[in-house]
Amino acid sequence: MQKIKVKITGSKVHDVGYRVFLVNKALSLGVDNFNAFNTFFDGVQTVIAIIEANDEAIDEFKNYITDFRPKDAITENISFEEY
């Protein structure tokens, strides 16, 4: 079991359905412990997600959000760190 923090930054990551996009993926993986919220870092739109799951679910979640994003999202960086 691991717990990670995902930080997604970009010029358009708010108001594009990013949190719903992330929670839907977490639910499809059977994850029970998940949270996501919008914020700003240094004036840049940021979505923070905290997820706790088994290693396989974490790996699939990371790969999915690295490869896919909501239709209108403009992301500049996606980072992962232990939480």
C-alpha positions as CSV (number, residue, x, y, z in Angstrom):
1,M,0.0,0.0,0.0
2,Q,1.3,3.4,-0.9
3,K,0.1,7.0,-0.6
4,I,1.1,9.6,-3.2
5,K,0.4,13.2,-3.9
6,V,-0.1,14.2,-7.6
7,K,0.4,17.8,-8.6
8,I,-0.9,18.9,-12.0
9,T,-0.1,22.4,-13.1
10,G,-1.0,24.3,-16.3
11,S,-2.6,27.3,-17.8
12,K,-6.0,25.5,-17.9
13,V,-6.5,22.8,-15.3
14,H,-9.4,24.4,-13.5
15,D,-13.0,24.3,-14.8
16,V,-12.3,21.5,-17.3
17,G,-13.5,18.6,-15.2
18,Y,-10.0,17.5,-14.0
19,R,-11.2,16.5,-10.5
20,V,-14.1,14.4,-11.8
21,F,-11.7,12.9,-14.4
22,L,-9.3,11.9,-11.6
23,V,-12.0,10.6,-9.2
24,N,-13.6,8.5,-11.9
25,K,-10.3,6.8,-12.7
26,A,-9.7,6.2,-8.9
27,L,-13.1,4.7,-8.6
28,S,-12.6,2.4,-11.6
29,L,-9.5,1.1,-9.9
30,G,-11.4,0.4,-6.7
31,V,-9.6,3.1,-4.7
32,D,-11.3,4.0,-1.5
33,N,-8.9,6.7,-0.2
34,F,-8.8,9.6,-2.7
35,N,-9.1,13.4,-2.6
36,A,-8.6,16.1,-5.2
37,F,-8.8,19.9,-5.1
38,N,-8.0,23.0,-7.1
39,T,-5.5,25.5,-5.9
40,F,-2.9,27.9,-7.2
41,F,0.9,27.7,-6.8
42,D,2.9,30.9,-7.8
43,G,-0.2,32.1,-9.7
44,V,-0.5,29.0,-11.8
45,Q,-3.6,26.8,-11.8
46,T,-3.0,23.5,-10.0
47,V,-4.9,20.4,-9.2
48,I,-3.7,18.3,-6.2
49,A,-4.8,14.7,-5.8
50,I,-4.0,12.4,-2.9
51,I,-4.4,8.7,-3.5
52,E,-3.8,5.7,-1.3
53,A,-3.9,2.3,-2.9
54,N,-2.0,-0.9,-3.7
55,D,1.1,-0.6,-5.9
56,E,-0.7,-1.9,-9.0
57,A,-3.5,0.6,-8.7
58,I,-1.0,3.5,-8.1
59,D,1.0,2.5,-11.1
60,E,-2.1,2.3,-13.4
61,F,-3.4,5.6,-12.0
62,K,0.0,7.3,-12.7
63,N,0.2,5.9,-16.2
64,Y,-3.3,6.9,-17.0
65,I,-3.1,10.5,-15.9
66,T,0.3,10.9,-17.6
67,D,-1.1,9.7,-20.9
68,F,-4.7,11.2,-20.8
69,R,-6.3,14.5,-19.6
70,P,-9.7,16.2,-19.9
71,K,-10.5,17.5,-23.4
72,D,-10.0,21.2,-22.7
73,A,-7.1,20.9,-20.2
74,I,-3.8,22.5,-20.9
75,T,-1.2,21.0,-18.6
76,E,2.5,22.0,-18.3
77,N,3.6,19.6,-15.6
78,I,2.5,16.5,-13.7
79,S,4.5,15.4,-10.7
80,F,4.3,12.6,-8.2
81,E,5.7,12.4,-4.7
82,E,5.3,10.1,-1.7
83,Y,2.9,11.5,0.8
